[in-house]
């Protein structure tokens, strides 16, 4: 199975949680911290579970997520 790495631009994230809901392997969760706009942002909490499916990046309306496939 493919392995991936999720990179989130916390300053672009507006806390909609769509990525958290879209992730089939529960890689993401909402941070307790705030970004400079005052939003909770998503963050990888189980990065080793990422399968590089890109579901999170596809649903992000703010284009705040990049997914890299690892070899």
Sine and cosine of phi, psi and omega as CSV:
sin_phi,cos_phi,sin_psi,cos_psi,sin_omega,cos_omega
0.00,0.00,0.57,-0.82,-0.01,-1.00
-0.93,0.37,0.53,-0.85,0.09,-1.00
-0.93,-0.37,0.54,-0.84,-0.01,-1.00
-0.69,-0.73,0.16,-0.99,0.07,-1.00
-0.72,-0.69,0.79,-0.61,-0.03,-1.00
-0.98,-0.18,0.76,-0.65,0.08,-1.00
-0.86,-0.51,0.81,-0.58,-0.04,-1.00
-0.89,-0.46,0.79,-0.62,0.10,-1.00
-1.00,0.07,0.99,-0.14,-0.12,-0.99
-0.89,0.45,-0.40,0.92,0.01,-1.00
-0.97,0.23,-0.38,0.92,0.06,-1.00
-1.00,0.06,-0.39,0.92,-0.09,-1.00
-0.95,0.32,0.73,-0.68,0.03,-1.00
-0.94,-0.34,0.21,0.98,0.14,-0.99
0.96,0.29,0.50,0.87,-0.04,-1.00
-0.96,0.27,-0.34,0.94,0.03,-1.00
0.94,0.33,0.15,0.99,0.03,-1.00
-0.88,0.47,-0.61,0.79,-0.01,-1.00
-0.92,0.40,-0.62,0.78,0.01,-1.00
-0.88,0.47,-0.69,0.73,0.00,-1.00
-0.94,0.34,-0.54,0.84,-0.07,-1.00
-0.98,0.19,-0.39,0.92,-0.09,-1.00
-0.95,0.31,0.87,-0.48,-0.04,-1.00
-0.97,0.24,-0.22,0.97,-0.05,-1.00
-0.89,-0.46,0.26,0.97,0.07,-1.00
0.82,0.57,0.71,0.70,0.03,-1.00
-0.97,0.23,-0.58,0.81,-0.15,-0.99
-0.96,-0.26,0.46,-0.89,0.12,-0.99
-0.50,-0.87,0.22,-0.97,0.03,-1.00
-1.00,0.08,0.70,-0.71,0.01,-1.00
-0.95,0.31,0.47,-0.88,0.13,-0.99
-0.98,0.20,-0.31,0.95,0.01,-1.00
-0.99,0.12,0.19,-0.98,0.02,-1.00
-0.89,-0.46,0.50,-0.87,0.14,-0.99
-1.00,0.06,-0.07,-1.00,-0.08,-1.00
-0.93,0.38,-0.28,0.96,0.04,-1.00
-1.00,-0.02,-0.06,1.00,0.04,-1.00
1.00,-0.01,0.27,0.96,0.00,-1.00
-0.98,-0.20,0.59,-0.81,0.25,-0.97
-0.93,0.36,0.62,-0.79,-0.03,-1.00
-0.86,-0.50,0.37,-0.93,0.01,-1.00
-0.98,0.18,0.46,-0.89,-0.02,-1.00
-0.50,-0.87,0.55,-0.83,0.06,-1.00
-0.94,0.34,0.85,-0.53,0.04,-1.00
-0.95,-0.31,-0.33,0.94,0.06,-1.00
-0.74,-0.67,0.89,0.46,-0.13,-0.99
-0.87,0.49,-0.46,0.89,-0.01,-1.00
-0.94,0.34,-0.26,0.97,0.00,-1.00
-1.00,0.05,-0.11,0.99,-0.06,-1.00
-0.90,0.43,0.77,-0.64,0.00,-1.00
-0.94,-0.34,0.21,0.98,0.06,-1.00
0.86,0.50,0.56,0.83,-0.01,-1.00
-0.97,0.23,-0.35,0.94,0.04,-1.00
0.94,0.34,0.23,0.97,0.03,-1.00
-0.85,0.52,-0.65,0.76,-0.01,-1.00
-0.89,0.45,-0.72,0.70,-0.02,-1.00
-0.91,0.40,-0.59,0.81,-0.03,-1.00
-0.92,0.40,-0.56,0.83,-0.05,-1.00
-1.00,-0.03,-0.15,0.99,-0.07,-1.00
-0.95,0.31,0.92,-0.40,-0.03,-1.00
-0.96,0.27,-0.23,0.97,-0.04,-1.00
-0.97,-0.25,0.10,1.00,0.00,-1.00
0.76,0.65,0.73,0.68,-0.05,-1.00
-0.99,-0.14,-0.01,1.00,-0.12,-0.99
-0.83,-0.55,0.72,-0.70,0.13,-0.99
-0.84,-0.54,0.63,-0.78,0.03,-1.00
-0.84,-0.54,0.76,-0.65,0.01,-1.00
-0.92,-0.40,0.71,-0.70,0.06,-1.00
-1.00,0.04,0.77,-0.64,0.01,-1.00
-0.99,-0.14,0.61,-0.79,0.00,-1.00
-0.99,0.12,0.00,0.00,0.00,0.00
